[in-house]
């Protein structure tokens, strides 16, 4: 029977441990609901997981929508006890529920094979001035219902065809130097580059050839190289802007957008390789699609993402983003403005560490020495605690993978592209269950060969306390031959 302190209201922050203590039958019910939660039947695993895991964390690990999980739990409690549990179902602020439902109906019919022209007419009737916020909230709402991000992205690709005739860029008035101004200014560079590439295609009847027009082929190579700088634009969105939006509950649209970024990156990589190989057939068949994807992303940023960000984020969020922008950098030839002086003047210089000694297992170090040691290691370190929250990374001057202070306090799953989240969850699940202690991968990355290792961190009692990521460029190590026993000058 439930105790008197049993939770009467479920939210994503409700602890699994509190629920199980109040309603022990949930151990069996949750195991039947999702195979991932069968681990709760093991007392040791239950103690490790339930004491820190919230419903949101558990749902993410089980790859199920938190709303679906809370509804199941509420139903199970009512079935066993007759008690009605209140669910946390926040309304979508600033959005007409009537238009939202109409929008959802159009998208669902379209996704099921409905007529595009009909959908465009219906869409024009129900959304006009408030379109930007409603599209973003629509994606958020569908993900809350349990539709996978990959499916939303497919639907988004289709519904963008629907909304484009009505979609208008919003006039974004922010001073130069503001992070949003930087995004918009880079978009003008992106559009200019796309325009040049389209001109080359048009001037060559959509099929440039290295044999018939070597100059046009060189232009393709030059402007595709310029377009590759878009990666910095996307990285700042993924690791900074999305991080802050998550803190206001805005996760759905950013997850969909990140998946689209990865598609564009893959298309761009293939196009550049085709130009290098002088594969005119591939370029003619695939470059127009790439340029269309890039243009659509610019449109969606300026009509949906950036206006929503300006509405949700506070001054202190923008100041934090501004302070870390240089960690990733900007597109080539873009220099941020300096008119946003109030932000620059508000930036706080980190306080110097004190000279107190930290007693280690062996010896002791000052905070300054710890920081120096970690930033001079030949590997990059990141630590994620037992709640899957990023707590630390070693801030080397030249990092292999983009990282900014915005990652601190962020769920580690949200720091990875949607296509790899299932792998992150698998590693963390295996660590928690004691199934493995190490997971390692190695990949070519530009001119580097990168070795990536994850280590389960356990305390003296064997309780899982988090995971450590170790990243290293091992290109030079792999190339070592013979032996060296004397000190020699390093070749430049």
RAKARA-V306659 format. One record per residue. N is the residue number from 0. RES is the residue in three letters. PHI is phi as a letter, one per 30 degrees, with the letter a starting at -180 (999 if undefined). Layout:
# RAKARA-V306659
n=N res=RES phi=PHI
n=N res=RES phi=PHI
This chain:
# RAKARA-V306659
n=0 res=UNK phi=999
n=1 res=UNK phi=d
n=2 res=UNK phi=d
n=3 res=UNK phi=d
n=4 res=UNK phi=c
n=5 res=UNK phi=d
n=6 res=UNK phi=e
n=7 res=UNK phi=c
n=8 res=UNK phi=b
n=9 res=UNK phi=c
n=10 res=UNK phi=b
n=11 res=UNK phi=e
n=12 res=UNK phi=d
n=13 res=UNK phi=d
n=14 res=UNK phi=d
n=15 res=UNK phi=e
n=16 res=UNK phi=d
n=17 res=UNK phi=d
n=18 res=UNK phi=d
n=19 res=UNK phi=d
n=20 res=UNK phi=d
n=21 res=UNK phi=d
n=22 res=UNK phi=b
n=23 res=UNK phi=e
n=24 res=UNK phi=d
n=25 res=UNK phi=d
n=26 res=UNK phi=e
n=27 res=UNK phi=d
n=28 res=UNK phi=d
n=29 res=UNK phi=d
n=30 res=UNK phi=d
n=31 res=UNK phi=d
n=32 res=UNK phi=d
n=33 res=UNK phi=a
n=34 res=UNK phi=e
n=35 res=UNK phi=e
n=36 res=UNK phi=d
n=37 res=UNK phi=d
n=38 res=UNK phi=d
n=39 res=UNK phi=d
n=40 res=UNK phi=d
n=41 res=UNK phi=d
n=42 res=UNK phi=e
n=43 res=UNK phi=d
n=44 res=UNK phi=d
n=45 res=UNK phi=d
n=46 res=UNK phi=d
n=47 res=UNK phi=d
n=48 res=UNK phi=d
n=49 res=UNK phi=d
n=50 res=UNK phi=d
n=51 res=UNK phi=b
n=52 res=UNK phi=d
n=53 res=UNK phi=c
n=54 res=UNK phi=e
n=55 res=UNK phi=d
n=56 res=UNK phi=d
n=57 res=UNK phi=d
n=58 res=UNK phi=d
n=59 res=UNK phi=d
n=60 res=UNK phi=d
n=61 res=UNK phi=d
n=62 res=UNK phi=h
n=63 res=UNK phi=b
n=64 res=UNK phi=d
n=65 res=UNK phi=d
n=66 res=UNK phi=d
n=67 res=UNK phi=d
n=68 res=UNK phi=d
n=69 res=UNK phi=d
n=70 res=UNK phi=d
n=71 res=UNK phi=d
n=72 res=UNK phi=d
n=73 res=UNK phi=d
n=74 res=UNK phi=d
n=75 res=UNK phi=d
n=76 res=UNK phi=d
n=77 res=UNK phi=d
n=78 res=UNK phi=d
n=79 res=UNK phi=d
n=80 res=UNK phi=b
n=81 res=UNK phi=i
n=82 res=UNK phi=d
n=83 res=UNK phi=c
n=84 res=UNK phi=c
n=85 res=UNK phi=d
n=86 res=UNK phi=c
n=87 res=UNK phi=d
n=88 res=UNK phi=b
n=89 res=UNK phi=d
n=90 res=UNK phi=d
n=91 res=UNK phi=d
n=92 res=UNK phi=d
n=93 res=UNK phi=i
n=94 res=UNK phi=b
n=95 res=UNK phi=d
n=96 res=UNK phi=d
n=97 res=UNK phi=d
n=98 res=UNK phi=d
n=99 res=UNK phi=d
n=100 res=UNK phi=d
n=101 res=UNK phi=d
n=102 res=UNK phi=d
n=103 res=UNK phi=d
n=104 res=UNK phi=d
n=105 res=UNK phi=d
n=106 res=UNK phi=d
n=107 res=UNK phi=d
n=108 res=UNK phi=d
n=109 res=UNK phi=d
n=110 res=UNK phi=d
n=111 res=UNK phi=d
n=112 res=UNK phi=j
n=113 res=UNK phi=d
n=114 res=UNK phi=d
n=115 res=UNK phi=d
n=116 res=UNK phi=d
n=117 res=UNK phi=d
n=118 res=UNK phi=d
n=119 res=UNK phi=d
n=120 res=UNK phi=d
n=121 res=UNK phi=d
n=122 res=UNK phi=d
n=123 res=UNK phi=d
n=124 res=UNK phi=d
n=125 res=UNK phi=c
n=126 res=UNK phi=b
n=127 res=UNK phi=b
n=128 res=UNK phi=d
n=129 res=UNK phi=c
n=130 res=UNK phi=e
n=131 res=UNK phi=e
n=132 res=UNK phi=d
n=133 res=UNK phi=d
n=134 res=UNK phi=d
n=135 res=UNK phi=d
n=136 res=UNK phi=d
n=137 res=UNK phi=d
n=138 res=UNK phi=d
n=139 res=UNK phi=e
n=140 res=UNK phi=d
n=141 res=UNK phi=d
n=142 res=UNK phi=d
n=143 res=UNK phi=d
n=144 res=UNK phi=d
n=145 res=UNK phi=j
n=146 res=UNK phi=d
n=147 res=UNK phi=d
n=148 res=UNK phi=e
n=149 res=UNK phi=d
n=150 res=UNK phi=d
n=151 res=UNK phi=d
n=152 res=UNK phi=d
n=153 res=UNK phi=d
n=154 res=UNK phi=d
n=155 res=UNK phi=d
n=156 res=UNK phi=d
n=157 res=UNK phi=d
n=158 res=UNK phi=d
n=159 res=UNK phi=d
n=160 res=UNK phi=d
n=161 res=UNK phi=d
n=162 res=UNK phi=d
n=163 res=UNK phi=e
n=164 res=UNK phi=d
n=165 res=UNK phi=c
n=166 res=UNK phi=d
n=167 res=UNK phi=b
n=168 res=UNK phi=d
n=169 res=UNK phi=d
n=170 res=UNK phi=d
n=171 res=UNK phi=c
n=172 res=UNK phi=c
n=173 res=UNK phi=b
n=174 res=UNK phi=d
n=175 res=UNK phi=d
n=176 res=UNK phi=j
n=177 res=UNK phi=d
n=178 res=UNK phi=e
n=179 res=UNK phi=d
n=180 res=UNK phi=d
n=181 res=UNK phi=d
n=182 res=UNK phi=d
n=183 res=UNK phi=d
n=184 res=UNK phi=d
n=185 res=UNK phi=d
n=186 res=UNK phi=d
n=187 res=UNK phi=d
n=188 res=UNK phi=d
n=189 res=UNK phi=d
n=190 res=UNK phi=d
n=191 res=UNK phi=d
n=192 res=UNK phi=d
n=193 res=UNK phi=d
n=194 res=UNK phi=d
n=195 res=UNK phi=d
n=196 res=UNK phi=d
n=197 res=UNK phi=d
n=198 res=UNK phi=d
n=199 res=UNK phi=d
n=200 res=UNK phi=d
n=201 res=UNK phi=d
n=202 res=UNK phi=d
n=203 res=UNK phi=c
n=204 res=UNK phi=h
n=205 res=UNK phi=i
n=206 res=UNK phi=b
n=207 res=UNK phi=d
n=208 res=UNK phi=b
n=209 res=UNK phi=d
n=210 res=UNK phi=d
n=211 res=UNK phi=d
n=212 res=UNK phi=b
n=213 res=UNK phi=d
n=214 res=UNK phi=d
n=215 res=UNK phi=d
n=216 res=UNK phi=d
n=217 res=UNK phi=d
n=218 res=UNK phi=d
n=219 res=UNK phi=e
n=220 res=UNK phi=d
n=221 res=UNK phi=d
n=222 res=UNK phi=d
n=223 res=UNK phi=d
n=224 res=UNK phi=d
n=225 res=UNK phi=d
n=226 res=UNK phi=d
n=227 res=UNK phi=d
n=228 res=UNK phi=d
n=229 res=UNK phi=d
n=230 res=UNK phi=e
n=231 res=UNK phi=d
n=232 res=UNK phi=e
n=233 res=UNK phi=d
n=234 res=UNK phi=d
n=235 res=UNK phi=d
n=236 res=UNK phi=d
n=237 res=UNK phi=d
n=238 res=UNK phi=c
n=239 res=UNK phi=c
n=240 res=UNK phi=d
n=241 res=UNK phi=d
n=242 res=UNK phi=e
n=243 res=UNK phi=d
n=244 res=UNK phi=d
n=245 res=UNK phi=e
n=246 res=UNK phi=d
n=247 res=UNK phi=c
n=248 res=UNK phi=i
n=249 res=UNK phi=c
n=250 res=UNK phi=b
n=251 res=UNK phi=d
n=252 res=UNK phi=d
n=253 res=UNK phi=d
n=254 res=UNK phi=d
n=255 res=UNK phi=d
n=256 res=UNK phi=d
n=257 res=UNK phi=d
n=258 res=UNK phi=d
n=259 res=UNK phi=d
n=260 res=UNK phi=e
n=261 res=UNK phi=d
n=262 res=UNK phi=d
n=263 res=UNK phi=d
n=264 res=UNK phi=e
n=265 res=UNK phi=d
n=266 res=UNK phi=d
n=267 res=UNK phi=d
n=268 res=UNK phi=d
n=269 res=UNK phi=d
n=270 res=UNK phi=d
n=271 res=UNK phi=d
n=272 res=UNK phi=d
n=273 res=UNK phi=d
n=274 res=UNK phi=d
n=275 res=UNK phi=d
n=276 res=UNK phi=d
n=277 res=UNK phi=i
n=278 res=UNK phi=c
n=279 res=UNK phi=d
n=280 res=UNK phi=d
n=281 res=UNK phi=d
n=282 res=UNK phi=d
n=283 res=UNK phi=d
n=284 res=UNK phi=d
n=285 res=UNK phi=c
n=286 res=UNK phi=d
n=287 res=UNK phi=e
n=288 res=UNK phi=d
n=289 res=UNK phi=e
n=290 res=UNK phi=d
n=291 res=UNK phi=d
n=292 res=UNK phi=d
n=293 res=UNK phi=d
n=294 res=UNK phi=d
n=295 res=UNK phi=d
n=296 res=UNK phi=d
n=297 res=UNK phi=e
n=298 res=UNK phi=d
n=299 res=UNK phi=d
n=300 res=UNK phi=e
n=301 res=UNK phi=d
n=302 res=UNK phi=c
n=303 res=UNK phi=b
n=304 res=UNK phi=d
n=305 res=UNK phi=d
n=306 res=UNK phi=d
n=307 res=UNK phi=d
n=308 res=UNK phi=d
n=309 res=UNK phi=d
n=310 res=UNK phi=d
n=311 res=UNK phi=c
n=312 res=UNK phi=d
n=313 res=UNK phi=c
n=314 res=UNK phi=e
n=315 res=UNK phi=d
n=316 res=UNK phi=d
n=317 res=UNK phi=d
n=318 res=UNK phi=d
n=319 res=UNK phi=d
n=320 res=UNK phi=d
n=321 res=UNK phi=e
n=322 res=UNK phi=d
n=323 res=UNK phi=c
n=324 res=UNK phi=e
n=325 res=UNK phi=d
n=326 res=UNK phi=e
n=327 res=UNK phi=c
n=328 res=UNK phi=j
n=329 res=UNK phi=b
n=330 res=UNK phi=d
n=331 res=UNK phi=e
n=332 res=UNK phi=i
n=333 res=UNK phi=c
n=334 res=UNK phi=b
n=335 res=UNK phi=d
n=336 res=UNK phi=d
n=337 res=UNK phi=b
n=338 res=UNK phi=d
n=339 res=UNK phi=d
n=340 res=UNK phi=d
n=341 res=UNK phi=d
n=342 res=UNK phi=d
n=343 res=UNK phi=d
n=344 res=UNK phi=d
n=345 res=UNK phi=d
n=346 res=UNK phi=d
n=347 res=UNK phi=c
n=348 res=UNK phi=d
n=349 res=UNK phi=e
n=350 res=UNK phi=d
n=351 res=UNK phi=d
n=352 res=UNK phi=d
n=353 res=UNK phi=d
n=354 res=UNK phi=c
n=355 res=UNK phi=d
n=356 res=UNK phi=d
n=357 res=UNK phi=c
n=358 res=UNK phi=d
n=359 res=UNK phi=c
n=360 res=UNK phi=e
n=361 res=UNK phi=b
n=362 res=UNK phi=i
n=363 res=UNK phi=a
n=364 res=UNK phi=b
n=365 res=UNK phi=d
n=366 res=UNK phi=d
n=367 res=UNK phi=d
n=368 res=UNK phi=d
n=369 res=UNK phi=d
n=370 res=UNK phi=d
n=371 res=UNK phi=d
n=372 res=UNK phi=d
n=373 res=UNK phi=d
n=374 res=UNK phi=d
n=375 res=UNK phi=c
n=376 res=UNK phi=d
n=377 res=UNK phi=d
n=378 res=UNK phi=b
n=379 res=UNK phi=c
n=380 res=UNK phi=c
n=381 res=UNK phi=b
n=382 res=UNK phi=b
n=383 res=UNK phi=c
n=384 res=UNK phi=d
n=385 res=UNK phi=d
n=386 res=UNK phi=c
n=387 res=UNK phi=i
n=388 res=UNK phi=c
n=389 res=UNK phi=d
n=390 res=UNK phi=c
n=391 res=UNK phi=a
n=392 res=UNK phi=b
n=393 res=UNK phi=d
n=394 res=UNK phi=c
n=395 res=UNK phi=d
n=396 res=UNK phi=e
n=397 res=UNK phi=b
n=398 res=UNK phi=c
n=399 res=UNK phi=d
n=400 res=UNK phi=c
n=401 res=UNK phi=d
n=402 res=UNK phi=b
n=403 res=UNK phi=b
n=404 res=UNK phi=e
n=405 res=UNK phi=d
n=406 res=UNK phi=d
n=407 res=UNK phi=d
n=408 res=UNK phi=i
n=409 res=UNK phi=c
n=410 res=UNK phi=d
n=411 res=UNK phi=d
n=412 res=UNK phi=d
n=413 res=UNK phi=d
n=414 res=UNK phi=c
n=415 res=UNK phi=b
n=416 res=UNK phi=e
n=417 res=UNK phi=e
n=418 res=UNK phi=d
n=419 res=UNK phi=c
n=420 res=UNK phi=d
n=421 res=UNK phi=d
n=422 res=UNK phi=d
n=423 res=UNK phi=e
n=424 res=UNK phi=d
n=425 res=UNK phi=d
n=426 res=UNK phi=d
n=427 res=UNK phi=d
n=428 res=UNK phi=d
n=429 res=UNK phi=d
n=430 res=UNK phi=d
n=431 res=UNK phi=d
n=432 res=UNK phi=d
n=433 res=UNK phi=i
n=434 res=UNK phi=d
n=435 res=UNK phi=a
n=436 res=UNK phi=c
n=437 res=UNK phi=b
n=438 res=UNK phi=b
n=439 res=UNK phi=b
n=440 res=UNK phi=b
n=441 res=UNK phi=b
n=442 res=UNK phi=b
n=443 res=UNK phi=d
n=444 res=UNK phi=b
n=445 res=UNK phi=i
n=446 res=UNK phi=d
n=447 res=UNK phi=c
n=448 res=UNK phi=b
n=449 res=UNK phi=c
n=450 res=UNK phi=c
n=451 res=UNK phi=b
n=452 res=UNK phi=b
n=453 res=UNK phi=c
n=454 res=UNK phi=b
n=455 res=UNK phi=d
n=456 res=UNK phi=c
n=457 res=UNK phi=b
n=458 res=UNK phi=d
n=459 res=UNK phi=d
n=460 res=UNK phi=d
n=461 res=UNK phi=i
n=462 res=UNK phi=d
n=463 res=UNK phi=d
n=464 res=UNK phi=b
n=465 res=UNK phi=k
n=466 res=UNK phi=b
n=467 res=UNK phi=c
n=468 res=UNK phi=c
n=469 res=UNK phi=b
n=470 res=UNK phi=b
n=471 res=UNK phi=b
n=472 res=UNK phi=d
n=473 res=UNK phi=c
n=474 res=UNK phi=e
n=475 res=UNK phi=d
n=476 res=UNK phi=d
n=477 res=UNK phi=d
n=478 res=UNK phi=d
n=479 res=UNK phi=d
n=480 res=UNK phi=b
n=481 res=UNK phi=i
n=482 res=UNK phi=a
n=483 res=UNK phi=b
n=484 res=UNK phi=c
n=485 res=UNK phi=c
n=486 res=UNK phi=d
n=487 res=UNK phi=b
n=488 res=UNK phi=d
n=489 res=UNK phi=d
n=490 res=UNK phi=d
n=491 res=UNK phi=d
